[in-house]
Amino acid sequence: MYRMLALAEMITCEFEVEFVVRTDTSSDMLPSHFKIHEVPASITGDEEAKWLAKQFSSADYIIVLDGYGFDTDYTEVLHNHGFNTLYIDDFGRASVKSNHLLNTALGLNPAIFIQNSHMALHLGPRYALLRKEFLTNNTNEPGNTTVFISFG
């Protein structure tokens, strides 16, 4: 969710941002100025992609997918309904159907994505989705000489 918040902060000057969350997902951390749509709990798996296609117009919305449940079948449903999509990838999935794929991993070989020539690749750490607190040029305060880095 933090990557999506970072992306939302980065693009709110150019786009109206809306979030779609499952009813079993806590949306408390989303700022109140964003419109939030909830997917009914009765909708699961690939039915969710079909539900999205019924709820939103592909002419009016770009869909950003960030989550482990968005597999090839899910992305194909959205693609077949004409949606422009950005797929945020953590695994190097070459088989998803998306207009754009973002993966911030170092050293990722673009050749694994060749089979999807319709997809624009955004690879490497220069595409990291960082909240504004991390994008600003912070200076080190006197006396601070230790940095804690946590990978989770």
C-alpha positions as a Markdown table, in Angstrom:
| # | Residue | x | y | z |
|---|---|---|---|---|
| 1 | Met | 0.0 | 0.0 | 0.0 |
| 2 | Tyr | 2.9 | 2.4 | 0.7 |
| 3 | Arg | 4.1 | 2.1 | -2.9 |
| 4 | Met | 0.6 | 3.1 | -4.1 |
| 5 | Leu | 0.5 | 6.0 | -1.7 |
| 6 | Ala | 3.9 | 7.1 | -3.0 |
| 7 | Leu | 2.7 | 6.9 | -6.6 |
| 8 | Ala | -0.5 | 8.8 | -5.8 |
| 9 | Glu | 1.6 | 11.6 | -4.2 |
| 10 | Met | 3.8 | 11.7 | -7.3 |
| 11 | Ile | 1.0 | 12.0 | -9.8 |
| 12 | Thr | -1.8 | 13.9 | -8.1 |
| 13 | Cys | -0.8 | 17.1 | -9.9 |
| 14 | Glu | -1.6 | 15.4 | -13.3 |
| 15 | Phe | -4.2 | 12.8 | -12.4 |
| 16 | Glu | -7.2 | 12.3 | -10.2 |
| 17 | Val | -6.3 | 9.4 | -8.1 |
| 18 | Glu | -8.8 | 6.8 | -6.8 |
| 19 | Phe | -8.1 | 3.6 | -4.9 |
| 20 | Val | -9.9 | 0.3 | -5.2 |
| 21 | Val | -9.5 | -2.0 | -2.2 |
| 22 | Arg | -11.1 | -5.2 | -1.1 |
| 23 | Thr | -13.6 | -4.9 | 1.8 |
| 24 | Asp | -11.3 | -7.1 | 3.9 |
| 25 | Thr | -8.4 | -4.6 | 3.4 |
| 26 | Ser | -7.9 | -1.8 | 5.8 |
| 27 | Ser | -8.2 | 1.5 | 4.0 |
| 28 | Asp | -7.6 | 3.5 | 7.2 |
| 29 | Met | -4.1 | 4.5 | 6.1 |
| 30 | Leu | -5.4 | 6.1 | 2.9 |
| 31 | Pro | -5.7 | 9.9 | 3.2 |
| 32 | Ser | -9.4 | 11.0 | 3.2 |
| 33 | His | -9.0 | 13.2 | 0.1 |
| 34 | Phe | -8.8 | 10.1 | -2.1 |
| 35 | Lys | -11.9 | 8.5 | -3.4 |
| 36 | Ile | -12.0 | 4.8 | -2.3 |
| 37 | His | -14.0 | 2.1 | -4.0 |
| 38 | Glu | -14.5 | -1.2 | -2.3 |
| 39 | Val | -14.7 | -4.6 | -4.1 |
| 40 | Pro | -17.4 | -6.7 | -2.5 |
| 41 | Ala | -16.2 | -9.6 | -0.4 |
| 42 | Ser | -18.3 | -12.0 | -2.5 |
| 43 | Ile | -16.1 | -11.2 | -5.6 |
| 44 | Thr | -12.9 | -13.3 | -5.8 |
| 45 | Gly | -10.1 | -14.1 | -8.2 |
| 46 | Asp | -10.6 | -13.4 | -11.8 |
| 47 | Glu | -14.2 | -12.2 | -11.1 |
| 48 | Glu | -12.6 | -9.1 | -9.5 |
| 49 | Ala | -11.1 | -8.1 | -12.9 |
| 50 | Lys | -14.5 | -8.5 | -14.6 |
| 51 | Trp | -16.1 | -6.5 | -11.8 |
| 52 | Leu | -13.5 | -3.7 | -12.4 |
| 53 | Ala | -14.3 | -3.7 | -16.1 |
| 54 | Lys | -18.0 | -3.3 | -15.3 |
| 55 | Gln | -17.5 | -0.5 | -12.7 |
| 56 | Phe | -15.0 | 1.6 | -14.6 |
| 57 | Ser | -14.6 | 2.9 | -18.2 |
| 58 | Ser | -11.4 | 1.9 | -20.0 |
| 59 | Ala | -11.6 | 5.3 | -21.7 |
| 60 | Asp | -11.5 | 7.2 | -18.4 |
| 61 | Tyr | -9.3 | 5.1 | -16.1 |
| 62 | Ile | -5.7 | 3.8 | -16.0 |
| 63 | Ile | -5.4 | 0.9 | -13.7 |
| 64 | Val | -2.3 | 0.3 | -11.6 |
| 65 | Leu | -1.9 | -3.2 | -10.3 |
| 66 | Asp | 0.3 | -3.8 | -7.2 |
| 67 | Gly | -0.2 | -7.1 | -5.5 |
| 68 | Tyr | 0.6 | -10.8 | -5.6 |
| 69 | Gly | -2.8 | -11.8 | -6.8 |
| 70 | Phe | -2.7 | -10.1 | -10.1 |
| 71 | Asp | -1.7 | -13.0 | -12.4 |
| 72 | Thr | -1.8 | -13.4 | -16.1 |
| 73 | Asp | -5.5 | -14.3 | -16.3 |
| 74 | Tyr | -6.4 | -11.2 | -14.2 |
| 75 | Thr | -4.3 | -8.9 | -16.4 |
| 76 | Glu | -5.6 | -10.4 | -19.6 |
| 77 | Val | -9.2 | -9.6 | -18.6 |
| 78 | Leu | -8.4 | -6.0 | -18.1 |
| 79 | His | -6.3 | -5.9 | -21.3 |
| 80 | Asn | -9.2 | -7.5 | -23.3 |
| 81 | His | -11.5 | -4.8 | -21.9 |
| 82 | Gly | -9.2 | -2.1 | -23.3 |
| 83 | Phe | -7.7 | -0.8 | -20.1 |
| 84 | Asn | -4.4 | 1.0 | -20.0 |
| 85 | Thr | -2.5 | -0.7 | -17.2 |
| 86 | Leu | 0.6 | -0.4 | -15.2 |
| 87 | Tyr | 1.7 | -3.6 | -13.5 |
| 88 | Ile | 4.1 | -3.3 | -10.6 |
| 89 | Asp | 6.2 | -6.4 | -10.6 |
| 90 | Asp | 8.2 | -8.0 | -7.9 |
| 91 | Phe | 8.9 | -11.3 | -9.6 |
| 92 | Gly | 10.0 | -10.7 | -13.1 |
| 93 | Arg | 6.7 | -12.0 | -14.5 |
| 94 | Ala | 7.1 | -12.0 | -18.3 |
| 95 | Ser | 3.6 | -13.3 | -19.0 |
| 96 | Val | 1.4 | -10.5 | -17.7 |
| 97 | Lys | -0.7 | -8.5 | -20.1 |
| 98 | Ser | 0.0 | -4.8 | -19.3 |
| 99 | Asn | 0.8 | -1.7 | -21.2 |
| 100 | His | 3.5 | -0.8 | -18.7 |
| 101 | Leu | 5.6 | -2.9 | -16.3 |
| 102 | Leu | 7.6 | -1.5 | -13.4 |
| 103 | Asn | 10.2 | -3.5 | -11.6 |
| 104 | Thr | 12.8 | -1.7 | -9.5 |
| 105 | Ala | 15.2 | -4.6 | -9.1 |
| 106 | Leu | 18.8 | -4.1 | -9.9 |
| 107 | Gly | 20.3 | -6.0 | -12.8 |
| 108 | Leu | 17.0 | -7.3 | -14.2 |
| 109 | Asn | 17.4 | -8.6 | -17.8 |
| 110 | Pro | 14.9 | -6.9 | -20.1 |
| 111 | Ala | 15.2 | -9.9 | -22.4 |
| 112 | Ile | 12.8 | -11.9 | -20.2 |
| 113 | Phe | 10.1 | -9.5 | -21.2 |
| 114 | Ile | 10.7 | -9.7 | -25.0 |
| 115 | Gln | 7.7 | -12.0 | -25.5 |
| 116 | Asn | 5.5 | -9.1 | -24.5 |
| 117 | Ser | 6.5 | -6.5 | -27.1 |
| 118 | His | 3.3 | -4.5 | -26.4 |
| 119 | Met | 4.6 | -3.7 | -22.9 |
| 120 | Ala | 6.7 | -0.6 | -22.1 |
| 121 | Leu | 9.4 | -1.6 | -19.5 |
| 122 | His | 10.3 | 0.6 | -16.6 |
| 123 | Leu | 13.2 | -1.3 | -14.9 |
| 124 | Gly | 15.7 | -0.5 | -12.2 |
| 125 | Pro | 15.9 | 1.6 | -9.1 |
| 126 | Arg | 15.4 | 4.9 | -10.9 |
| 127 | Tyr | 11.7 | 4.0 | -11.0 |
| 128 | Ala | 11.5 | 3.4 | -7.2 |
| 129 | Leu | 8.2 | 4.6 | -5.8 |
| 130 | Leu | 9.2 | 6.8 | -2.9 |
| 131 | Arg | 7.0 | 8.9 | -0.6 |
| 132 | Lys | 7.8 | 12.6 | -0.7 |
| 133 | Glu | 9.5 | 12.4 | 2.7 |
| 134 | Phe | 12.2 | 10.3 | 1.0 |
| 135 | Leu | 12.3 | 12.3 | -2.2 |
| 136 | Thr | 13.3 | 15.6 | -0.6 |
| 137 | Asn | 17.0 | 16.4 | -0.2 |
| 138 | Asn | 17.4 | 16.0 | 3.5 |
| 139 | Thr | 20.7 | 17.0 | 5.1 |
| 140 | Asn | 22.4 | 15.1 | 7.8 |
| 141 | Glu | 22.0 | 16.7 | 11.2 |
| 142 | Pro | 25.2 | 17.2 | 13.2 |
| 143 | Gly | 25.9 | 14.2 | 15.4 |
| 144 | Asn | 23.9 | 11.7 | 13.3 |
| 145 | Thr | 26.5 | 9.2 | 12.0 |
| 146 | Thr | 24.5 | 6.0 | 12.0 |
| 147 | Val | 22.1 | 4.8 | 9.4 |
| 148 | Phe | 19.7 | 1.9 | 10.0 |
| 149 | Ile | 18.6 | 0.1 | 6.8 |
| 150 | Ser | 15.9 | -2.6 | 7.0 |
| 151 | Phe | 14.8 | -4.9 | 4.2 |
| 152 | Gly | 11.4 | -6.4 | 4.7 |
